[in-house]
Amino acid sequence: MRIDLHSLSWSLSGWRPYSWQLRRSMETGGWCQHDAGPFPATLPNSVHGVLRAVGVLPDWNVGLQSRDCEWVEHRHWEFTTLLAAGTVPAGEPVRLEADGLDYSGWIVVDAQIVATFSGALIRHRFDLTPWLGDGKAHHLSLVFDAAPAEQGQIGFTSRSTLFKPRFSYGWDWCVRLAPAGVWDALSLVVGRHAVSAIRTTSHLSDDHALGTVSATVHVRDGGARVIARVARDGTTVVQEPMMLAPGVQTIALRVDRPELWWPNGHGAQPLYEVTLHEVGVGEPREVVRLRTGFKRVTWRVADGQPADSQPWIMAVNGREIFIQGVNWTPMNLDWHGDSEDDYRRLIGMYVELGLNVLRVWGGAYLERARFYDLCDEAGLLVWQEFPQSSSGIDNWSPEEPAVIDRLCAIARDYIRRRAHHACTLLWCGGNELQAEQGKKVGCGVLLTLAHPALAALARVVDEEDPGTRFVPTSPSGPRFMANEDDVGKGLHAHVHGPWNFDGPMENWRRTWAKDDSGMRSETGLPSASSAAIIRKFAGDQQPWPASRTNPYWLHASSWWILDLPDAKDLEQYVALSQERQAEGLAIAAGRCKERFPACGGFIVWMGHDCFPCCANTAIIDFERQPKPAYLALQRVFRGAG
């Protein structure tokens, strides 16, 4: 039996650190009191989300009000619910399964600490039988510690060892809002179970004639009987009863002549339902329920690149396809409460844009299962990065063995949760990991499998999802950015940038006319948000002028303020900046696509805003409206211009 704890009523209370644990003052004997709440709460949610809903916090999207929310990070926060008598039958084992707790804290039953947790990006499991297995009523609390001291965009990657999503601490496209709370499934699992799922993957043979679903499970002492099934639109394709011996076992289900899954614009996206049930005493118990698809991805070196370059010409099911995508970044600052409607809207817009790839950038987190489900249905391949990103001062992955072990545990969990999806394209060690030649600081030389962290990640991918590509970092180089002086030297097999340019548009056009890159997985240009958004979210700030002396523009857009002397007011500034972005991106993407298969693809930095920036490189604004650049790229990607 599985009890969805999101369905229960919760309350939220804020405490000065550790006062919830002491409860009674040793000096006075008086009871320690929470200093915020209790407030009614729903899950999944963040502390910030609850506090904003009850009016304690202002709207952090308005003006400079995000600064008024930072005090939340310095408290302990307690989510509490009542488990009524009989919720857990007496004598039954019970386990708490928490798929997303951000970041660290304590599991508390009836004011007693029974477990601790740490890590926002990994699943947690707790045996609570000694405390909940008596059939009585109990109070269950999740107490979150103060936010850890992680770095935002600027700092030292080598010191980023916690793997809490770093964008939450401020990036060039968002302000600081470091949430605590529950962001994914939370349940109690009751009963004795012999079989537990580890991972599921799918594979298509070279000749496309045979699809194989491999489900790896752990079987407890005594073994277990199971029924494994693959179905298509409810019709059984394969079904096998079997007896499993104790230990780790892999079940292989073979599908003859499977329907092939294709990227958006190249065919259909047939999905197969996979189930595994434990059978024996009582009703069959579901162990696995998921959907997968069958595709085969191969890679070769782009025309004109050195033979030992990373391969960036992608073929799906034998057909070479130009990669056209965007970088997928968080949908909202308060990402714990992301809605399915928002996922559907954005993914639908990217399908209409003509994309076939979304790069899930390494400075954020593993998206929820619903995101990958929707990408499966939409034909959007997912390039998934592990949680590492550049930091400017040093961009060098951590080297401490304990930190590498922590990173590998997260990567292993990522793969076990998502590898079965038809949309899985590749795994990547992180964003822009590099250094100066012979140093561990600066930039220019991309990290390779010679770095112990990236070598360890490669081993994890090989163990967990063999056959799926692993890239140490994006870009893979050999140069970080293309340089016009190095055109023709074989140094631009896979690059990032540029994100802006100086001078007239003709300068930009000349740059792209000479381009020799084999793959571009980050290229962008800035533009302002709509005048309506800039005015709507100004609050008590001045929406004009667009300058580095205006605190409102500096708050989240300091990198992207353009000098446009012809703009006499906000509306003109918006129009000129958006026209420049649209024309420039169309030139860059169009040139890359014209050169295919000398260039494997073009991935825009970035897709959508998670904050109402006055200016940014996004092509979809905070209110999910397309900028002119979206429409210009649509003509390129859909072949109409």
N, C-alpha and C positions, 0 to 999 in steps of 0.2 A: 504494500500500500504506500502510495506517495501522497503527502499532504503539501499542497502549494501554500507556503507561508505568505505569499503576496496577497492571498485572498482574505487574510485575517486583518483585524483592526490593530493598528499600532499607535504608539505615542512617541514623541521625541522630547527629550530633556537635555539641556546643556549644563555642564558642570565645569567649575574650575578644576584644572587637572588633578586627578586622583581623589578629589573629595567624595566622589561617588563610592570609592572603595573603602575609605575610612568610615563614612556614614556618621559616626559620632565623634565630636571633638574631644581630644584627650585632655584639653585644658578645662573646658566648661561642662563636659558631659552632654552638651546640647547636640541635636541632630544637625549634620551638615545638610544644606539645602542646595538644590540646583538653582542656578541663577538665570535660567531661561526655560520656559515651558512649565509643565508639559503641554505640548501641542499635538493635535491630531495629525497623524501621518499615514501615508500610503507608500507601498513599495511596489516596484523598484523606485528609488528616489534618492536624492542627495539631501544632506542637511540644508544646503543652500536652497534647494527646491522647496522643502517644507517651510523654511523660514520666510521665503518670499511669498508663498501661498497664504500664510497667515498674517502677512503685513509687517513682520519684524525687519525684513531686509527690503531695501528699495530695489527697483529694476536696475540691475547692473549694466544693462545695455544702454542706459540713458546717461548722457553727459559724462561726468567724471565719477558717477556713483559707484562704480565697481570698487573704488578705494574704500567706500563705506562698508564693504562686505568682508574686508580682509581680517577683521577681528575674529570671524568664525573659525579660522584656522587654528586659533590659540586656545580653544576649549576642547574638552572631551564631550562626546555626544552619545546619548544612550537611546537607541530604539528599543521599545519594550512592547511585548504582546502577552496576552493571557491564553494559555493552552488549557481549555476546559477539561474537567475530569472525563476520562474516557477517550480523549483525543488519541492518545497512545494506549492501546489495550495493555492491561497489566500482564507482565511476564514476557512481553515481546521486545526484542532488540530494536533500537531506534538510532538512526544516524542522521545528523544534520549535513546536508549537501548545499554548499554555498559556492556558486559559480562565479560570483563577482563581488568581492568586498574591497572597498577602496578606503584606506590603505592597510592599516594595522589596528589591532585592538584585542578585545577580550570577549569570549562567550560566557554569559552569566546566567545561571539558573537559580531563581529564588535568592538573589543577592550573593550567590557564591560563584566565584570564578572557577570555571570548569575546563577552559581551554583558551589558547591565544591564537591569533592569526597575524600574518604579515604577507603582503603582496597583493597588489590590485589586479594583476594580470594572470593569475593562476587560480585554479579551482581548489577549494578547501573542503575537507571531510572530517567530521568529528563524531566519535561514538558517544552518544549521550544516554546510553541505556542505564548507567548507574543513577542518573538524576531524573530521567523522564519515564523509566520503564515500570513504574508502580501503578499506572493507571489514574493517578490523582491529578488535580489541577496544579499548574506550575506557571510562574512568570519566566519567560525567556527574553533575555536582553542581548543585543549586540552593542557593545560600547566601543566607539571609535576614538583612537588616540588623536592628539593634535597632528596637523599635517606635517610630514617630514620635510626637512630642509633640502629639497631638490632644486635644481637649477632650471631656469627658463632657457631662452634661446642662446644666450651668451654665457660662456663658461668653459668647462673642461669635461669633455666626454669621458676621459679616463677616470673622473671622479663621480660619474653618474652611475651609481651602483644599486640604486633602490628600485628602478624600473617602475616608478609611478609616472603616468603620462606627463611628459615634460611640457607640452603645449599649455597645460593648466597653469604654469608659472609665468606665462607671458611669452608671446612670439611677435613677429612683425605684423601679424594679422589678427592678434587678439590681445586682450588685457589679462591680468592675473585673476584667476578664480580657481582655487585648488579645492575641489570638492571632497567630501567624505560621505560614504554611504554604500547602498546596495544597488548595483547596476545590472545584475543578471539574475538568473534563476536562484531561488532560495526555497528549499523543501526539507521536510522530514521524511525519511524512508523507513518504513516500519516492516519488520518481519525478517525471517531467516532466508537468505538467498544463496544458492549454490554457484550461480554464474554472474559475473560482472563484465561489462564491455570495456575493452581497452581502446581499440581503434577499428575503423573500417576504411578501406580504400578500394578503388576500382582501377581496372587496367584493360586496355584494348590491344589486341595482338597486332603485329606489324601489317598483316594483310586484312585487318579490320573484320575478320571472320569470327573472332571469339572474344567475348567480354568476360572478365572475371571479377567478381566481388569477393574480397578477402576480409573476413571479420575475425579479429583477434580478441579472445576473451580469456578471463581467468576463471578456473573452475576449482572450487574448494574440495577438500578431502571427501572421498566417496564418489566423486564424479557426478554427472548430471545428464539427463535426457533433454534434448532440445529439438525444435523444429525450425529450420531456416528456410526463408522464402524470398524470392524475388518476383515482383509483379509489375505489370505495365498497365496503367489505367484500370487497376483493380483486377486484372486477369493474371492468374498465376503463370509465370514463365518457368520457374524452377522452384521445387519444394523438396527438401530433404530432411527426414527425421534421422537423428544420429545420437549415439551415446558418446559423451566426452569424458576422457580420463582426467584426473586431477592435474592441476598445473596450468600453464599458459598454452592455449590451443588456438590454431588458426583454421577457420572454416572457409573453404573455397567453393563458391557457387559459380558455375559456368553458364553463360548465356550465348547460345549460338546465333550468329548473324544479328547482333544487336542493332537497333536503330542508333545512328550516330548523332552526337550532340555537336552543334555548330555555334560559332560566335555570331553575335548580332550582325545581320546583313548578309550572312552566308548560308543560311539554312535554318532548320527547326531545332528546338531544344527539348527532345524527348527525355523524360526522367523516369527512372525505375524506382519503385518502392522496395525497400529492403527491411525485413523484419526477422527477429530472432526471439523465440519464446522458450522459456524453461518450462518443461512439462513434467508431470508426475503426480504428486499429491495436491489435490485442490485444483483451482482454476489455473490455466497457463499464465505464466508471468512474463510480461514483455521485458526483454533485455535490450533490444536494439529496435529502433524505428527511425528510418531516415530515407532520404532520396539521393540517388546518385545518377550519373550519366556516363556514357562511354565516348571518349575522344582520344586521339593520339596526337601529341604535340612533339614536333622535332624542330631543331634549330640548325642553321648553318651560318657561316661568316658572310657578312654583306659583301657584295661585289666591290672590288677595289680596295678592301681592307687587308692588312697582312694576314697570312694564313693562321697565325697563332693568336689572333684577336678573339675576344669573346664573341660568340655567334649571336646575331640579332635579327636574322631573317627567320620569322616564325612560320611554320607550316602546321596547319591543323587538319588532320585526316588526309594528309598528302597535298593540301592546297596552300600555297604560300599566300600569306595575308599581311598587309600593311597594318602595323599596330597604330591605332588612333585612340587616344585616351585622355583622361585627366587624372591628376593626383587627387585622390579622395582623402580629405581631411575631416576632422570632426564636424558634425552638423550643428552642434550647439556647444557653448561654453559649459553649460550644466548638462553634460552628456549622459549622466545617469538616468535621466528621464526622457531620452529620445523616443519619439513616437513612431509607430509603424507607418502612419500617414506621411510623415516627413521622409522616411526611407522610400516609400512608394513614389512620392512626388519627384524626388531627386533622381532616383534610378530611372523613372519614366522619362525625365528630361534628358538624361544621358543617352538613353536608347534613341530618342528622337534626334539627338545631336549626331547620331551615326557612330557612336563609340563602340569599340569591342574590348577595351581593357580599362580597368580602374586600378591604379597603383595606390594601395593602402599604406600610407607614409609612416615611417618608423618613429616619429615623435609623438605618436598617439597611442592607440590600443587595438586589441583584437575586437573587431566589430561583432555585434551579436549574430546569432545563427540566422535571424530573420533577414539580415543584409545579404548573407551568402545564399539563402533560399531564393531571394528575389533576383540576385545575379544569375543563379542557375536558370531561372525562368526567363530572364531577359537576354541571355547570351552574352553577358559581360564577364570576360575573364578577369580574375583577381590576382594581381601581383601583390603578395602579402609580405610585408617587412616585419622583422623582429624588432623589439623596442629599443633601438639605438638611433641616435642622430648626431650630426655635427654640432659643434658648440662655438666655433670661431677661434678661440684661443688655443685649445687643443681639440682635435677631432679623432683621438686615438682611443680605440676600444679598451675597456679595463683589462688588466692582465692578471689580477689576483685570482688564484685558483677557486676560492670560495665564491667570488663574484661570477666567474665563468660558469661554475656549477649552477648558480641561481639563474643566470641567463638561459642556460641550456634546459633547465627544468621548465621555464616559461615557454621556450621554443617547442619542447616536446609536447607540452599541453596544448599550445596553439595547433600543432599538427594533428594531435589526437581528436581535437574538437572539430576541425574544419577540413581535413584532407579528403574526406569522402565527397566533397562537393564537386559537381561537374565543372564549376567555374574556376577551380584551382588552376593557376597557370604556373607560378613559381614561388619559391621562398627566397627571401633576401635578408642578408645579415644586418642591414640598417642603412640609414641615409647619410651619404657623404662622409664616410669614414676614411681619413686621409692624414697626411702629414707632409712636411717639407722633406726633401731627399736627405736621408741619414738622420732625421730627427723624429721626435714624437710630438711635435707641436706644429702649428701652421697648416698649410694645405698645398696641394699640387700633385702628390703621389698617392694614388688610391691604395688602400689596404687590400691585401690578398689573403689566401689561405696560409701564408707564412705567419700571420698573426694568430696566437693561440686561441683567442675567443672565436674567431671566424672559422678556424679549423675544427674547433669543437662543435660549432653549429652545423658545419657541413656533415660531420659524423652523425649528428642527431637526425638530420634530414635523410641521410642514407639509411639509417636504421628504421625510421618511422614511415617514410614515404618514398621508398626507392623508386627511381624512374622519374620523379618530379625534379625539375631543375632547381639548383641552389646557386645564387649569385652572392659573392661575398659582400658587396656594397653597391649602391647606385649613386653615381655612375661607376662603371668598372674600368674606365679609362682606355688607354693609359693616362691621358690627361683628364683633369677635372672639368675644364672648360675648353672650348675650341678657341684657337688663336689664329688670326688670319695669317700671321707670319709662318705658321706651321702647317698650312694647308698642303696636302700632297705628301706629307711625311709619315702617314700611317699612325698618327697619334690621337685620332679623334674617333676611335671605334665606338665609344659610348661615353657621352658627355652630358653635363648639365649646363643650364644657362643658354643665353643671357636672360636677365629679368628686366632689363631696361636698356636704353641707348641714348646717346647724346646727338644733338644736331637734327637735321631734317630727315624726313622719311627716306630720302634717297640714300642716305648713309646706311640705313638698315637694309634697304633693298640690295645694295651692293654687297653687304656682308653675306646675305643669304645666296646671292648668285654664285659666290665662291665656295660655299659650304661643302665640306667633304665628310661630314659626320656619318657614322654607321648606325647610330641610334641616339635619340634625344628623349630622355625620360623626365626632364624638367626644363621647360622653357616658358617664360611668361612676360607679360607687360602690364604695368599698372593702369588703373583708371579710377575715377571717382565713382562712388555709389550714386544713385539718383539723388537729385536735389530734394525730393520728397523724403527720402530716408535720412539724409543729412539733417534736414530741418526737424523731422519727427523725433529723432533721438538726441537732439542737442540739449534738451532740458534747459538749464539756466546758462548754457554756454552759447557763444556766438558762432553760427554756422559759416560765416564769412568774415575775413578772407581765408583762403586756403594757403596757409603759410606756417613756417616753423616758429612764428611768434604767437600763434593761436593755440592755447592749451587744448582745445577740443580736437583739433587736427593732430596735435602731437600725441594725444592720449593713446592711439592705436595705429596711427598712419604715418609716423615720422619718416619711414623709409620710402614712402610712395607719394610724397607731395611733389607734384610736377611744377616746374616753372613755366607757366603759360601766360606771357605778358599780354596776349591779345584778349584774354578773358577779363571782361569788365564786371562780371557778377557771377554768382554761384551757378546759375543755369548755363551760362556760356562755358564756364570752366568744366562742368560736367560733360557738356556736349563735345568739347574739344578733346578732352582726355579719353572719352569713350570712343570717339572716332579714331583716335590715334591707336588705341589698343586693338580695335577691330581690324584696321588696315594692317597693322604690324603683325598680328598673329596669323592673319590670312596669308600674308606673304611667306612667313616662316613655315607654317604647316603645309602650305601649298607647294613650296619648293621641296620640302622633305618627301612629300608624297609623289611628286613628279620624278624624284630620283630613285624610287623603289624599283629594283631591289638593291640599289647601292646604299639606301638608307632603310632601316627596318621599321622605324616608327617615330611618332611624335606624340609626347604626353604633356599636356598643358599644365603648367603651374599657375593657378590652381583652379579647382572646379567651382566651389561655392564658399560663401562667407558663413562663419559661425558667430560673427559679431558684426554689428552695423558700423564697420570701418568707414571713415570718410573716404578713404581711398585704399585700394588693395589690388592684387593681381587676379582676383576671382572673376569668372565670367558669368556667374549666377549670383545675384545679390542676396542680402540677408533675408529678404522677404520672398525669396525663391522666384524672382523675376529675371529673365535673361537680359544680359547687357547686349549691346550691338555686337560685341566680339563673339558671343554665342552664335548669333545668326550668321556672322561671317564665316566662322569655323564650320557651321553646319553645311554651308555651301561647298566647302572644301571636302569635308569628310563624307558627305553624301553624294559627291561627284557632280554637283550642279555649278561648279565654278572653280 
